[in-house]
């Protein structure tokens, strides 16, 4: 058997032995040895994607859903460059990916060969580990070397993407009828654990909490944040948690609803914290970040990944350890009155905001509340960047216990949002999946919709169609009317009915408030993939948000 085929079969077999379950393959010739080995391995499910960018973000979604390394594979040349945006997102969100790029062998480099580009360290510092083993060759016990390469790739990918560049010489496929066999048997086992807090770390934070009268917890994006809920409930501190923290849930007893409305109102001026504990990613809300920076309160940033998520540079203490272990080691607090002030104010603001929905024109708040009321208790929601993630943060009420929220908040781009959401649907196929996206985000990754029918996925896609980049209407750029529409709003003018028809989706248009909840309920219950397109005006969004904040502020004053 050719050495290239033996390498591919052995390397892939070890990936499977290390727990790899999914691979996203973009077709090509030079990558054929690995592609065939992945497709044939009984423990790996391979998803084929024609578009490398969509395929790579589909892999990001799979990895976010499962927490396990997912393989991306492409051929040589510009195909490898198409992975770059997904690698960046995976890097910043610490998503496990094993990126395999097939390459021309050394003798075909710098000689004008087709599809030969410089793929060495193509993704720069975005990967945790890079390696190029060179073309496979016979040597002493090659199976041990090939398997060790797969073992290390899986181990290094635990905290983010790794890149292995694989130059292959022809022949790239075996003789027809031959199926290469893996050599050797799985060997190494690599394990890792969480970093426990030191006694000094526990004592320092515990002492600060004992002195504080108004301590506050801020929770950003975390895939496993729900494991912190019991400890936070025991501490009894108010928690400002965005949905993607997995902590905006009633059972915590301390999660504050509509906290952005509180921060926009004068109420927050009299309720500033004297200590802040930050968990997870950087807050989505700019209002929250600005408010925290203005308080000048001592801030403990619990940073187990050494990610330095402190964009306003307000952290006075950076604590590198497992947050669950640290929180569980802290003594219970008697700050119930302070917590109840926040929780009660959040409920008043929520009721006031809900009251505005019956009179204002359609905007993102209506869509978020309709989704929250109609999706199943065990659903997972992928929220797109720009306005959708901000609307979810502002308007999503307490979630059901099993509901989970995801987004691409590592680099916060709009690249590959359709594909990432569908990757989640594939990775957790036993739960209903809903994607909440803007019209620009859907357009940016329309190719990703192909995966729905191709891979038999079930998902509901809800599109906030305000014909352009609605977030810019909230920014200073909106004051420059002579250039605003062309440079920032960028209206698409697309008929999404035709998009749905192209990809064989059920199309469900919504133009008024009365039709919103029934459309979502029907879409979630449907067996066929459904695209619910909610049309509204950008100016109605700006006005609707203003009315919400004014109503909440008035309710808090009384």
Secondary structure, DSSP 8 states (H G I E B T S, - for coil): --HHHHHHHHHHHHHHHTT--EEEE---STTHHHHHHHHH-TT-EEEE-SSHHHHHHHHHHHHHHH-S-EEEEE-STHHHHTTHHHHHHHHHTT--EEEEEEEE-GGGTTS--TT----TTTTGGGSSEEEE--S----TTHHHHHHHHHHHHHHHGGGS-EEEEEEE-S--S--TT------S--------------HHHHHHHHHHHHH-SSEEEEE---TTGGGGHHHHHHHT-EEEE-GGGT--BGGGS-B-TTHHHHHHSGGGGG---SEEEEESS--S-HHHHHHHHHH--EEEEE-TT-----TT---SEEE-S-HHHHHHHS-----HHHHHHHHHHHHHHHHHHHHHTTTS---HHHHHHHHHHHS-TT-EEEE-TTHHHHHHHHH---B-TT-EEE--TTT---TTHHHHHHHHHHHTTTS-EEEEEEHHHHHHTGGGGHHHHHTT---EEEEEE-SS-GGGGGSGGGG-HHHHIIIII------HHHHHHHTT-EEEEE-SGGGHHHHHHHHHH-SS-EEEEEE--HHHHHHHHHHHHHHHHHHHH-
